[in-house]
Amino acid sequence: MSEQERNKIIARLMAEGVELPQVQTILKDEHGVSLTYMELRMIALDLEVNWEQFDTPEPEPDDEEEGGGEAEEGAGEDVAPGKVSVTLNTVHPPGAMLSGQVTFASGASGDWYIDQMQRFGFTPKGDAEPTPEDMQEFQTELQQMLQSGAI
C-alpha cells in the first residue's frame, strides 16, 4: 500500500469520527499496516484533521443541580456582555499541552493552545478578529485559570 493510499484511508476514517486507536486497529487488521500511535498522530496532524469533532461536549447542569459546588470549567457558560469566555478541551491536539476555545466580548471567537515549548497560538473562527483589548482580557482570564489551578 502506498503512503498516499494509507493517508486517504486515515483521512476518511478520521472524517467519519473514528478515533486514533480504532484507526490504528483498522489499518493493522484490514490493511496490514502497522503504525505506532505517535506515528499515526503525526500523520493525522499533517492531514489537518478536525480535532474538535473528538471533544466530548460538557453536559450542561440542570437548574436543580446548580450550586452543587462542582462546576465544570467553561461548561454551559454564556458570554456576558463585556466578558470573555474561556473553555478548556479535554483532549488536546498533537503538540499541545493545553487547548480550548475562547469567545470574546466583541463577538469574535477562536481556538487557542499552548504547546510544549509554552508558546501560545490562536486561530480565529470566522471573519471577526479579536481586538487588542479582547486579547488582553483573554490573557488575563487564562492566567487566572492557570494560577487558580482550574487548569
Contacts in CASP RR format, 6 or more apart in sequence:
PFRMAT RR
TARGET T0000
AUTHOR 0000-0000-0000
METHOD contacts of the structure
MODEL  1
MSEQERNKIIARLMAEGVELPQVQTILKDEHGVSLTYMELRMIALDLEVN
WEQFDTPEPEPDDEEEGGGEAEEGAGEDVAPGKVSVTLNTVHPPGAMLSG
QVTFASGASGDWYIDQMQRFGFTPKGDAEPTPEDMQEFQTELQQMLQSGA
I
1 31 0 8 1.000
1 32 0 8 1.000
1 33 0 8 1.000
6 27 0 8 1.000
6 31 0 8 1.000
6 33 0 8 1.000
6 43 0 8 1.000
7 43 0 8 1.000
7 47 0 8 1.000
9 26 0 8 1.000
9 27 0 8 1.000
9 31 0 8 1.000
10 23 0 8 1.000
10 27 0 8 1.000
10 40 0 8 1.000
10 43 0 8 1.000
10 44 0 8 1.000
10 47 0 8 1.000
11 47 0 8 1.000
11 49 0 8 1.000
13 22 0 8 1.000
13 23 0 8 1.000
13 26 0 8 1.000
14 23 0 8 1.000
14 44 0 8 1.000
14 47 0 8 1.000
14 49 0 8 1.000
14 50 0 8 1.000
15 49 0 8 1.000
15 50 0 8 1.000
17 53 0 8 1.000
17 54 0 8 1.000
18 26 0 8 1.000
19 54 0 8 1.000
20 37 0 8 1.000
20 40 0 8 1.000
20 41 0 8 1.000
20 44 0 8 1.000
21 37 0 8 1.000
23 40 0 8 1.000
23 44 0 8 1.000
24 35 0 8 1.000
24 37 0 8 1.000
24 40 0 8 1.000
27 33 0 8 1.000
27 34 0 8 1.000
27 35 0 8 1.000
27 40 0 8 1.000
28 34 0 8 1.000
28 35 0 8 1.000
35 43 0 8 1.000
41 94 0 8 1.000
42 94 0 8 1.000
44 94 0 8 1.000
45 93 0 8 1.000
45 94 0 8 1.000
45 95 0 8 1.000
51 91 0 8 1.000
51 93 0 8 1.000
52 111 0 8 1.000
54 91 0 8 1.000
55 89 0 8 1.000
55 90 0 8 1.000
55 91 0 8 1.000
56 90 0 8 1.000
56 91 0 8 1.000
58 72 0 8 1.000
58 74 0 8 1.000
58 75 0 8 1.000
58 76 0 8 1.000
58 87 0 8 1.000
59 75 0 8 1.000
60 75 0 8 1.000
60 76 0 8 1.000
61 71 0 8 1.000
61 75 0 8 1.000
61 76 0 8 1.000
73 87 0 8 1.000
73 88 0 8 1.000
73 145 0 8 1.000
73 150 0 8 1.000
73 151 0 8 1.000
74 85 0 8 1.000
74 86 0 8 1.000
74 87 0 8 1.000
74 88 0 8 1.000
75 87 0 8 1.000
77 85 0 8 1.000
77 87 0 8 1.000
78 85 0 8 1.000
79 85 0 8 1.000
79 103 0 8 1.000
79 104 0 8 1.000
79 105 0 8 1.000
79 107 0 8 1.000
81 105 0 8 1.000
82 105 0 8 1.000
83 105 0 8 1.000
84 102 0 8 1.000
84 103 0 8 1.000
84 104 0 8 1.000
84 105 0 8 1.000
84 134 0 8 1.000
84 137 0 8 1.000
84 138 0 8 1.000
84 141 0 8 1.000
85 102 0 8 1.000
85 103 0 8 1.000
86 100 0 8 1.000
86 101 0 8 1.000
86 102 0 8 1.000
86 112 0 8 1.000
86 138 0 8 1.000
86 141 0 8 1.000
86 142 0 8 1.000
86 145 0 8 1.000
87 100 0 8 1.000
87 101 0 8 1.000
87 102 0 8 1.000
88 98 0 8 1.000
88 99 0 8 1.000
88 100 0 8 1.000
88 145 0 8 1.000
88 151 0 8 1.000
89 99 0 8 1.000
89 100 0 8 1.000
89 101 0 8 1.000
92 98 0 8 1.000
92 99 0 8 1.000
92 113 0 8 1.000
93 99 0 8 1.000
93 113 0 8 1.000
95 115 0 8 1.000
95 116 0 8 1.000
96 113 0 8 1.000
96 114 0 8 1.000
96 115 0 8 1.000
96 116 0 8 1.000
97 114 0 8 1.000
97 115 0 8 1.000
97 116 0 8 1.000
97 118 0 8 1.000
98 113 0 8 1.000
98 114 0 8 1.000
98 151 0 8 1.000
99 111 0 8 1.000
99 112 0 8 1.000
99 113 0 8 1.000
99 114 0 8 1.000
100 111 0 8 1.000
100 112 0 8 1.000
100 113 0 8 1.000
101 109 0 8 1.000
101 110 0 8 1.000
101 111 0 8 1.000
101 112 0 8 1.000
102 109 0 8 1.000
102 110 0 8 1.000
102 111 0 8 1.000
102 112 0 8 1.000
102 122 0 8 1.000
102 138 0 8 1.000
103 109 0 8 1.000
103 110 0 8 1.000
104 130 0 8 1.000
104 131 0 8 1.000
104 134 0 8 1.000
104 137 0 8 1.000
104 138 0 8 1.000
105 134 0 8 1.000
105 137 0 8 1.000
106 128 0 8 1.000
106 130 0 8 1.000
106 131 0 8 1.000
106 134 0 8 1.000
107 128 0 8 1.000
108 124 0 8 1.000
108 128 0 8 1.000
108 129 0 8 1.000
108 130 0 8 1.000
108 131 0 8 1.000
108 134 0 8 1.000
109 124 0 8 1.000
109 125 0 8 1.000
109 126 0 8 1.000
109 128 0 8 1.000
110 122 0 8 1.000
110 123 0 8 1.000
110 124 0 8 1.000
110 125 0 8 1.000
111 122 0 8 1.000
111 123 0 8 1.000
111 125 0 8 1.000
112 120 0 8 1.000
112 121 0 8 1.000
112 122 0 8 1.000
112 123 0 8 1.000
112 138 0 8 1.000
112 142 0 8 1.000
113 120 0 8 1.000
113 121 0 8 1.000
114 120 0 8 1.000
114 121 0 8 1.000
115 121 0 8 1.000
122 130 0 8 1.000
122 135 0 8 1.000
124 130 0 8 1.000
130 138 0 8 1.000
145 151 0 8 1.000
END
